[in-house]
């Protein structure tokens, strides 16, 4: 499938208490695009889901319908605890791999055929693999924020091509 997104939607949790947590990396990416005035070849319009992560599908379906866009032209941005911090993956048509926000989107849209920008949040220095529930809602520390800013810049260059 050719990468031709027309709409970007970031998944996260809307409450202030979740700001700057690893689970809201998608929101932080959109904020970074806006702060740095990144111009992409598709619409962003600050599309951060207004629903909680596990109910993201309702928001995504509403925005797709409003914009008249097919799922194949959607880019969902979210955290991924299976990917090491500092890395990211762009994928199409994959299963949710336990990410409840993505599960909600797939269930609501009745398809997995959309693009996903999966931004890694797994701790690099982890000796024993933690369950994601342990760290996804923690506040991002200064060193990790710096790493994420670097990843966001790299992703922005890739998406602007």
Helices and strands as residue ranges (DSSP letters): E 7-10, G 16-18, G 22-24, H 25-35, G 53-55, H 56-67, G 71-73, E 74-84, E 88-92, H 100-109, E 115-122, H 132-135, H 142-160
